[in-house]
């Protein structure tokens, strides 16, 4: 754990709300991005992020060290799984509609309108490919390939072995590749060779 995290955790465990707020500020974008990629819907991701930090606040006294980021991402992933299970029992809207408007786009900088359209199209296809993955593979792929977490950190966050993480990541990457190959004509020219 980073020294700044240790101090913030200790102060949070002693009831200092400002310290926990600093933890939220430090990790909220990672938790939101993870949630958005797993759920494929900005509104659901915002709800999951808020629920995850509420859960973390209630459980901060039980945190016993290790990676704070992995601990928070585990709480977020569990929250996302709960939301996905709940939506399967009581679907509020079509998953297809959620995939069409995930609420975030790939940054394009100062690209031309044509390049922005290509980037947006590719970003949409990648998001649909991520959403099409089974939940366990989606979680691993998002944590490692999108969030940049290590294998060890991902294993801690989802409560499984490193071998399982590597296996799920390999299967997820294979499915992503197959998904995108099937939709090759929708991809920009430079990505059609995958």
N, C-alpha and C positions, 0 to 999 in steps of 0.2 A: 504494500500500500504506500502511496506517495506520502511524504511527511505532512503536506498540507491536508491531505485526507485524514490522516491520523488525528491531527489537531481538531479538525472539524467534527469528526466522529466523537471524539472524547467530549468536546463541548456540547454536542447534540445530546449525548447520553446523560449529561448533567443538566439537561433541560433548557439549554440556550437555543431559542428559536432562530435567532439570527445565524447561528452556525449551520443549522439544518437548511435554512434558506440559501446559504452559500453553496451547500451540496446540491440543492435543486438547480441553482443557476449554473453550476459547473457541469452537471450531467443531463439537464433537461433536453438539450438538442439530441443527444445520443439516444436517450430513452424514447423521445418522440419519433426519431428516424427509424429506430428498430420497430416501434409499434406501427408506424405508417407502412413500412414495407411488409410486415406480417399481415396486417389487416387490410391494406389496400384502400383505405378510406381515411381521409383527413379528420373527419369528425370523430370517428371511432378511435383514431390514434390519439387525438386530444383527450378523449375520455379515459383511454387506457393509461396515458401518461399521468394524468391527474390521479387516477386510482392507484397507480404504482407508487407514486410519491406519498400518498396518504398511507398506504400499507408500509412503506419504508419508514415513515415517521413513527408509526405505531410500533414497529419492530426494531428500531435503532438500538434499543437497549439490549437486544439479543445478539447484535452483530459482534462477532468475536475475532475480527481480523481477517486477513486475506485481502483480496482485491475488492475494493468498494465498488468499482465499476462493474465487475462480474456479479456482485451481489445485487446491485440495482438492476442490471440487465436480466438477471434471473427473475426478480420480482416482476419486471415488465413483461417478460416472456410468459410467465404464469398468468398474468392478467390478460394478455392477449389470447392465450389458450382458453381461458374462461369465457371471454367475449365470443370467440369462435364457436365454442361448444353451445353457448347460450343462443347464438344466432342460428345455429342448426336446429335447435328446438323451436325457436320463435323467430323465423326469418322476418326482418323488417323491410328489407328491400333485396332485390336481386343482386347476387354477387357480381353478375355481369355488369350491372349499372355501377357498382363500386369500382370495378376495374376500369371502366371507361373514364372515370374522373377520380383518380387517386388523390388529387389535391396537392400534388407537388410535381415539379418538372425538373429536368436536368438543366443546370445553369448553362447559358449559352454565350455569355460575355457580349462582345461587340460583333457578333456574327451577322451575316446578311439575313434577310427574311427567308430566303430559300434554305440556308444552312440551319436557321432556327426551326423551320418546319421539319427538316430531316432529323434534327436532334430530338425534337418533340415526338416525332413518329417512332424513332428508335427507343426513346425513353418509355413511351407507352407500351411498346411491344415487350420490352424487358420487364416492366412492371406486371404485365399480364402473364408473362412466363413465370415470374416469381410467385404470383398468386396461384398459378396452376400447380405448383409443387405441393406435395403432402406437407402437413404442418411441421413435422419433425425435421424434414429436409429444408424447408423454407427457413426455419429458425437458424439452423447452422449456416446456411448460405448467406443470409442477411448479416449475421454476426461477424462472420469471417470476411466475406467478399465485399460487403457494403460498409460495415462498421469498422473493419480493420482489427477485430479482436484476434487474439492468438488462439491456437488450438486449446491450450491449457485453460485460458480464460473462458472460452466457450464451453468446455467440458464442465467447469465449475458453475457457470451460469445456468446450464440446463440440467445439471446433476447427473452426468453420465461419464463414461470413460472416454479417454482421448481416442482410442481405437474406434469407438462408435461415432464420434464426431468426424473423424477422417472418412469413415465409410459413408455416412450420411452426406458429407460434403461432396464426395466423389459421385454418388448417385444424383445429387441435386444438380451438379454441374453437367452431368450427362443428360439429364432431363431438360435442362435449360438449352443445351446445344441442340437436342432433338426438336424441342419446341420451336426454336428460332429457325432451324433448317426447314421445318414444315411451312414456315411463313416467310421464306426467303424473299419472295417477291415484294413483301411489304417493307423490307429493310432497305436502307440506302445502299447504293452500289458497292461502296467499299466494305460492307459487312455481309455481302451475299456469298462470299467464299467460305464461310465458317462451316 
